[in-house]
Structure formats: C-alpha cells, structure tokens
Amino acid sequence: MTVGWNDNTPIYRQLKERVVGMMLDGILKAGDALPSVRQIAAEYQLNPITVSKAYQELVDENLVEKRRGIGMYVTEGASEKLLATERERFIREEWPAMVERIRRLGLNVEQLLRASSQGGPGLAPGGSA
C-alpha cells in the first residue's frame, strides 16, 4: 500500500492522525494492539524514530499504553475521549469558518439538509435547487 505524505505537516503527525482516524472509525478498538514500530517503519519506508515519535504522542495523550516487551495497545475509553476532543475542536476551530461561508453563500438550513440527504450539490440561493 502506497501512502502519500503531505509536505506541509511533519510525517509523525500525519501518522498519528491516521491512527487517531482508525480509532474514531472503530478500526482500532480498546485493547487492540498497534502494529510494531519496526513493522510500520518498514511498510511505509519511514525512520523508526518518526514512528516512535507518533506513538509517543498517543501515549502522552493516554490514547495508547506501552506494555513493556509486548507492544502498544489502545486504552479503554480512547475512542470516547477522542470523539469528545474532536467534537470540541471542530466546534471551536472549523465550525465558525463554515458558518461564515454558509452565510456568504446565502444558504439556509433546509437547503443544506436537502443536499446532505441527496448526497450532492445543485443548490441555488433562496431555496430553489
């Protein structure tokens, strides 16, 4: 599997975000083992120190625990903690910009709900699609 890394963000942060995404999506659950540092380094052609740094941030945030000699494991409650944190971050950082864009485009709640239920664009300002 090839992975395209973004040049604007450190790779360890991108790797951490991928693991976080897997937790939020339910791919990694409480008690699941993370792949070893060596395995990830080899699979994605990364320096093991880069992988260790990503994993250490997860440990520092109490999302993953080190079990000496056997590996890293997702902690109990990690998904719930992440979900609460991500919701708060979305509301604080992303939502205000979205609200401003919605306002500028003259969209209303009914249009947005209709578009999301239909799964597509095609909205015209003022209520007609």
N, C-alpha and C positions, 0 to 999 in steps of 0.2 A: 504494500500500500504506500503510495507516494503522498507526502504531505507538503503543501505549500506554506512556507512560513512567511509571515508579514515582516517586512524590513523595518517597519515603524515601531515595533514593540519587541522587547527582548524575548528570545525564544523560551526562556524558562517561564516567563509569564504566560506566553501562549500555551505552553504545555500544561501549566497549572489550570488555565481556563478550560482546556479540553477535558481535564479530569473533573473539574467542577461541573461542566456541562453533562458529563456522563453520570455524575451523582444526581443532578437535577432531573435528568431524563429517566432515572431509575435503572440505568445500565449497571452502575455500581451501587450496591446497597450496603447497609450496615453489616460489618463483619466480613465483607468481601476483601480479598487480597488485591493490592495493586500489583501490576507487573513489576518485576525487579528493575532496579536502576540499570543494570547491565543489559537486560532484555530491551528496554526502551531505547537506550543509547545505541544498541546495535540495529534495532529495527528502523529507527529514524535517523541514523547516522549522526548522532549528537555526542557531544562530550559528556561523559558520565557526571561531571561536576555540574553541568547545566541541568541534567535530570534531577540530581540530588538537591539542587537549589529550589527547583519547583516543588519537589516532595517536601522539603523542609518548610516551605511557606504553608503547605497544607497541614503539616504537624503543628506549626506555630499558631494556626487558626483553629486547632483542635478538631479538624475535619478528618484527620488520619492519625493513627498512632503507630509508633515503631514498636515492633515486638522483637526484641533482641535475638538475633540469629535466625529469625524466620521470615521477617519482612514487614511490610507496611499494610495496615488494614483500615478500612473505613470505620470511623467511630459511630457508636449509637447516637442517633439524633443529628447526624451530619446533614442529611437532606433537609430536615426541617429548619435547621439553623441557616443553611444556605438559602433556602426559599425565603425566609424572613428577611435576611440580609439583602438578597437580590431585589425583593419587592420594595424595600425601603430605598435602596439605591436608585431603582427605576423611578419611583415617585419623586425623589429629591433631584436627580440629575437628568433623566431623559424625558419624563412627562411634561415638564414646563415647556421645553422646546417643541414637543409635539402639539401641545395645546396652542402655542403661538402660531405654528404652521397651519393648523386646522382653522384658526381664526382668520389668518391671512387669506386662506383659500376660500373662505366663506362656506365651509362645510357645516352640516348640522348632524346631530346625533342619529337621526333617522337614516340619513344617507350613509353614515359610517357603518351602522348596524346592517343595513341592507347590503352594502358592499362586502362586509365580512361574511355574511351568511351566503352570499352568492359566490364568494371567493374570487372576485375580480374587480377591475376598475370600471370606468364608464360612468362616472358621476359628473353631473353638471351642477354648478352652484344654484341654490334656490330650491332644491327639492326634486327637480326632474332628472331622470337618469337617461 
